[in-house]
Structure formats: C-alpha cells, structure tokens
Amino acid sequence: MTMALEGIKVLDLSRLLPGPFCTMLLADLGATIVRVEDPNGDFSGPAEKRRDGFAAGFANLDRNKQSICLNLKEPAGKEILLKLARDFDVLLEGFRPGVMDRLGLGYSHLSAINPRLVYCSLSGYGQDGPYRLKVGHDINYLSIAGALGMTGPYGGPPVMPAVQVADVGGGALMAATGILTALLARQRTGKGQFVDIAMADGVAAWMFSYYGSYLMANSALRRGEGQLSGGMAYYQIYRTKDDKYLSLGAVEAKFWSNFCQIIGKPELADDHAAPPARQREMMQIVGDVIATRTRGEWVELFGGREVCVEPVYDIEEAVADPQLLHRQMIVETDLPGEGKVKQGGIPIKLSDTPGSIRTPAVVAGYHTAAVLRQLGYTETEIEELARAGVINRPRGQKT
C-alpha cells in the first residue's frame, strides 16, 4: 500500500527531542529519513541497551529511519553532506543560529545546489531577534512565553509539566507543519524555501487565549484563575479517598448539572458560572465529597453517565487503557536482538494511506556504509573515511 509521504527524502541533522520527534512523524507516514548523527554520540540517539529507562524512550524516535555518522567539521564529512543534499527534498537542523552557515551548509549554500530543497531550522528562539543565540530548553521557552507562569494552583508556585510542551508542541509539530506546507507550495512553484521554527514562538501561539484576553480586553489572568487552568470548580482535579485523583471537565453547564446530581449536591448546579470566590468555595465542597469514596468507586458510579470525568492514570495504567489500545497507540513490534517489544503508536490516522512502523531504531551510524556506497564511494574510500574519523564504525560492523 502506498504511504502518504512515500518518495519524500529528509536529511535530519537535529539532536535531542524536537527534531527527531518531527521526523518520526514524517517517517511513520512514509518519508525516507536519513539521520546525520555525530560520531562522538548524541544524547537522543538510540542506545544499544534499549530497555535502559530513559534511553529506551528516545529509541522510539528513531524508528523507520536510517542513521549515518558524519563529522561535519571535517571537509570530507561536509562533502558527503553536500552530495546527499543534491538529491533530498528536506533538510532539518537544530543547531544554534549561524552554525550551519559557518560550516558552509546553510540554506544559501544548499539551495544553490538544490533549489527544490526545503530547509527547516528548528531552534529555541528563532534565527533573528535579541535572544537568537541564547541557550535554553523546554522549561525556558515555556517561561518566556508565559505558559509556565500560568501553570499551577491558585496561590501556589508554577508547576512543571510532565511532557515537553515547547519541544513537541511548539517545536516538532510546528516544524512538521512548516515542512509539509513548504512541500505543498513547492508543487506549485517548483522551488523550496527556508522554514524558521522557534520553540518559544510555538508556545506563544498556544497562549492565544491568555494573550487575547490581555491584549484585546486588558484582562490579565493569574496562575490558577483561568477557566481551564484551575479557576473553576467544574474544571478541576479532585483527590479520592484512596489518595488517587479524578479529573473533572464539565465546561458545559449541562455536564456540571449532571455531575452535581450524581455526587448529591444539586444545589451547586446553578452556580456553574459563579464568581471566583464562590468557585473556590465549591471546590472545597466538591473536594470533600469526592474524598469520601475511592477512585474506583467513583469511576463505577459515573460510568455511562453524561459527565466529563476520568481517572487520573499513572504510566502503568495509561498504557493498559482500552481506548488507547483500541486506537493502537500502544503497539507491539519486533526488535532485532530483543524480540517483541511494545512502544508508542502512530497518532495520525489516514484512511487510504496509513502510516506504519516498519523498522526499529538502530545504533548510530548503522547505515553509513550503505549510504556512502549509494553515493559512489568505494570500499577502500569508506575504510579511509572511517580511519580518519569522518564516519564511525558501529559495533558489529566493519564499516
């Protein structure tokens, strides 16, 4: 079966989480991804010990990809990348602004040899502006955009999210959207273009409701006061008798009314849109009621009812959830040397050209020799490049 992005070839020079997550999405949908990794190692690269905690999680990012190792500081390494770029549709890089230009591998250099190339630079703060050269990570981009400052309980400190919102939502997803848009534009114009993605920009875009209320109505919400950030009794997290939690998302008045009836507090139903002080009073009332039963008892009581209530799961419970399993968001695949293993599934469902997990992650540089042979390098030349440190020599391979 033909896949949606079959025939699209992507060079991925990125590191850490945002870039590899972006190209994982593209790879799952059929694009050919060649990861260009550092011979000296990469924090996000697939570890040989795939069951080793954090490394095992990152290994998922490199499924469906080829991996080569090139020392881009060496002229021979740069020459190899230039040869590859002539025949690829997309290049994604995540270095600090200016690094690729200094290497002679910036957009102006590569578009000159391949005008159809879509070149995406993914960085923390973007290719221009006063912060362009600042170092940072997910937590910093969330801070600058105001998202971290708005996350947490009323009267309490900011709370760190459990997932990398800036890296994935502000970076990887924006980069994938930008790349696909540029490829679509290329179908009309025949020309590639430069895609500048900043993770801080992406988080700022996610803050549309907060920015809008302030910029257009001069109304600045504080932490824990927003409709969907802790300010309302109907959109809240409540502790159960067994020290577990329920999430309540009764944004619509009808769902709040149903909830109040079920917990035995019908008198609260008409206060759905009550002012902040009353909302905090209702949080206390609801919290006291929810604390009288276990999570399981509440789940059974709410089962099949028109209420927006779900148990707050830990990881072990989440990966066993029947809805996620039905949607194939947890899948079993064969991993050479490991047998059958489970990993995250593909979130983008297409009716006619669905994605698939075709190959597992491999050790860094696993495909280096094969890719060089396709470029016309002889076995002797490949051996010389390995001895010179331009490419790596993966364990278990001669080159």
Buried (B, 14 or more C-beta within 10 A) or exposed (E): EEBBBEEBBBBBBBBBBBBBBBBBBBBBBBBBBBBBBBBEEBEBBBBBEBEEEEBBBBBBBBBBBBBBBBBBEBEBBBEBBBBBBEEBBBBBBBBBBEBBEEBBBBBEBBBEEBEBBBBBBBBBBBBEEEBBEBEBBBBBBBBBBBBBBBBBEBEEEBEEBEEBBBBBBBBBBBBBBBBBEBBEBBEEEEEBBBBBBBBBBBBBEBBEEBBEBBEEEEEEBEBBBBBEBBBBBBBBEBBBBEEBBBBBBBBEEEBBBBBBBBBEBEEBBEBBEBEEEEBBBBBEBBBEBBBEBBBEEBBEBBEEEEBBBBBBBEEEEEBEBEEBEEEBBBBEBEBEEEEEBEBBBBEEEEEEEBBBBEBBBBBBBBBBBEBBBEEEBEEEBBBBBBEEBBBBBBEEBEB
